[in-house]
């Protein structure tokens, strides 16, 4: 089995169409309807245990001490429009950190999740002004994302919504993966940055622990003593029902402080060659090579030297 690294989904798609790949890691979002029409048997879309979001750098301006501003930006995002018109692959709009599908756990929904988009935008405008910004004094902010056609489209949509609803002036910064990660970790340049998490195991704690003070993946600079205490209790609690309540309390606290901008719940979106066998959709997106093999079809050309009789 050979793996090829591609940062450009269009190149990946071309390689698949040329028969050079048996499956793709992703596909370009803007090709969804075309792929539905031309590759209906190869296009595979499946729920995935992950959340796509953006992060705020809470260690520097303008977000360090401005919850009102953070919440305003969260409310101004129209997730239904973004998933329906930009991503278009069955992603579910999200208002929380932990995705659905983890046992009996259910995330606490913020009050504004039940509001209409018009109501969210009105509240966003009110909080934006409370934070000290207006049409005459607009927020100027950078959104950083790693190289990807899909990430670029989502960042552009975010910038457009913020501009339309609040008048925010956004600069997009595209960075190669290693540079992007380094800048996130150093928290010197970042303001708003693309983020997300795909869990290695089916437990909300996998998502919640990312925001513990000092955690290696806490690129947001989020630090809260009560939150850290709740995580410590969760780690030692053995009664499932009580552990779930503690995790819900931790997520509720996190959503009140809003170090992130929830966007949607992930789905995997791939092209899988019709000759591949052993591929099974699953929420963990685990596909072990030992289970996979290629099935030859009658119209495949014979290998040199092989008896076809």
N, C-alpha and C positions, 0 to 999 in steps of 0.2 A: 504494500500500500504506500502510495506516494502522496504527500501533501504539498500544495503549492500556495505560497502567500500572495494574496492580492489585496491591495488597498482600494482598487477601483472596481466597483461592482459591474460596470459595463464590460471591462476586460474579462472578468470572470464569466459573464454571460456569453460573450463571444467564444470563449474557450469551450464552454459546455456545448454550445450549438455546433462547434466544429468537431465535437466528439473527443476533445482532449481531457475533459473532466467527466466523472461519473456522478458527481453531485457538487453543488455549490454551497458555500457557507451562507451567502445572502443573495438577494437579487435586487436590482434597482427599483425603488418604490414607484417611480413614474412609468414602469413597464408592466405594472400589474395586470391591467386589462388586456394588453397585448399578449402577455404570457397565458392568461386565462383562455384566450381564443386559440393560441397556437401551440401551447404545451399543457393542455388540461390534464393529461395523465402524468406529467412529470412535476407539475407545480404542487408542492406540499406545504400547507400552512397548518401549524399546530400550536396549541397553548404551551407557554414556557414559564417556568417558575422564576420570573424576573420582573424588575421594575425599571422603567426608563424615566430619568428625571434630570434636572439641572441643579447644581449646587451654588450656594452663596459662600463667598469667603468672608467669614465673620470676624476675621482678625484685622481687617483694614476697611477704610471708607469705600463706599458709602453705607455698608451694611453692618458695621461692627455694633452699633447701638441703635439700630433703626428697624425694629420689628414692623412698624407701620409700613415702611417702604417695602420690606420683603413681602408682607401679606398683600400689598397692593399689586405687586408684580405677579404673584401667584394667582390672584383673582382675575387679572386682566387676560389671562390665557384661556382661549376658547378650545378646550380639549376635543369637543365633538367635531368642530370644524377641522382641527388638526388631524385627527385620526380618520375622518371621513374624506378629506380632500388632499392631504399631504402624504400620510403614511399608507393608507388605503389597503392594508393587509389584514384586517380583522383585529387590530389592536384595540383593547378596551380602555377608554378614558379612565384615568386614575386620580384620586384625590388623597391617597394615602401612600405610605412607604411600602408596607408589606402587601404583596399581591395575593389574590384569592387562590384557593386550592390547596392550602396547607391544613390538612386534618380538620379539626373542629374550630380552628382559630378564625375569627372575623375581625378585621380592623375597625377601630372606632372612626366613624365618618364625621368629619368636621361639619358644622352647621351649614356652611355655605355650599356643601356638596348637593344639597337639595334645592338650592336657589336656581332661578333662571339665569341665563348668561347676562341678561340685561341688569338683573339685580347685582350680580357679581361685579360687573363693570362700574355700576354706580358707586358701590362700596369701595372699589379700587380707586376711583377718582377722589373720593373723600379722604381715604388714607394717604394717598399720594400728596394731597395738599397739606394734610396734617404733618407729613414728613418734611415739609418745607419746599416742595417742588410745584411748578406750575408751567403754563405755556410760556411765560416770560423767563422762567428759571427752570428749564427742563433738566431731567437727570441725563447725564452722559455716562454710558457704561459699555464695557466690553463683554462679549460672549465668546469664550474660547471653546473650540471643539477639535477633536482629532480628525485627521484626514478621512473623509468618507462622504460620498454623494448624499447618502441618506441623512447623516448628521448635519450636513450643510443645509439641506432643505428644511429640516426642523428648526435649526437656528434662525434661518431666514424668516420662517413663519412666526417664530417667537418675536423677533425684532419688529416685524410688520404689525403684529397685534399690539405690542407695547406702544409703538408709534401712533397707531390709530386711536387707541383707547386713552392713552395717557400723555402722548407727546414725547415719549422717551427717545433719545437719540442714541442709537446702538451702533457700535463698531464690531464687526465679526473678525475673529482671529482664528485662522486655521493653522494647526500645528501637527507635525509628525508625531506619531504615538509616543515615542520615548521622551521627546521634548515636552509634550503635553503632560505626561505623567509627572515629570520632574517639576514643572511649574506648578502643578496642582499640589504636590507634596510640600514645596517650599513656601507656598502661600504668600509670595512677594508680589507677583504680577497679576494673579487671577482676581477677578471680581465675580463674574458669573461663568460657570463652566459646565460642559456636558458631563453627566455622571450616569450611574445606573448600577444595578447589581443583579447578577444571576447566581442563585444560591447553589452551593455544592451539595446541600442536604435539605430535606423538607422540614424546616423549622424557622419560625419568625425570628428567632434569636440571631440567625445568620444575617439578617438585615439590620436588626436593632443594635447589635454590637459595633457596627461600623461607626457609630456616633459616640462611643465611649471616649472619655477624655484620654488622650494619649494613644488611642488605637492607631495602628499603622496605616489604615485606610481612611482615617478621619481628616480628609483634606479640606474640610469645611471650617475647622477650628471651633467646632461646637463643644462646649464644656458646661456641664450642669451637675452639681453635686447630687441632687435628688435623682436625676436620670442614672448616674453612675451607681447610686445605691440600689435602685430598682434592678439594674442589670446584675449586680452582685447577688441579690435575692433570687432572681430568675435562675442564675447559674447553679444555685444550691438547692432550689426547690424541687421536690420529688413528686408532689401531688399534682397531677396534670391540670385539674380544674383551677387550682390556685395559681399555678404557673402561667396559664393562659390569661388570667385576670391581671397578673403582674405585667405581662407583656403588653396587654392592651393599655394599661396605665402608662407604661413607658412610651408607647407609640402615641398616645393622646398628648403627653407632655411634649414630645418631639414636634407634633403637628401644631401645637400652640405656638412654639417658638419659630417654626418654619425656617430651618437651615437649608431646605431644599424646595424645588418646584416640582411636585409630582406631575407627570405627563400622561403616561399610559403603562399598561401591563404588556409585557413582551409576548410576541408569538415568534416561533421560528418560521422562516420563509425561505424555502430552498427549491432548487430543481434537482430531482433525483432520477437518474437514468432508469428507463423501464426494464433494463436487464439486471438491475441490482436487486438482490434478494436478501432477506434477513433484516431489512430496515423496518423498524416499528416506531411509530410516534409515541412519545412519552414526555411528561411534563418536565423531567430532569434533562431531556435532550441528550441522553446517553446512547451512543451508537458504537458498540464495540466491534472492532475489526474481526474478531474471531467469529462473529455471527454473520458476517457479510460475505457474499460471493456474487459472481456474475453468471447470469444464465444466458447462454447463447441462443439465438433464435434461428429459425430455419433459413432466413435470408442473409445471415452473416456469411461472409466468404470463408472458405475452409483455410486452415492454417497450412503453410507450405509443408509438404511431406506427409500430410495426414491422409489416411484412407477414408474417403467419404462414402464408401459403399456400405 
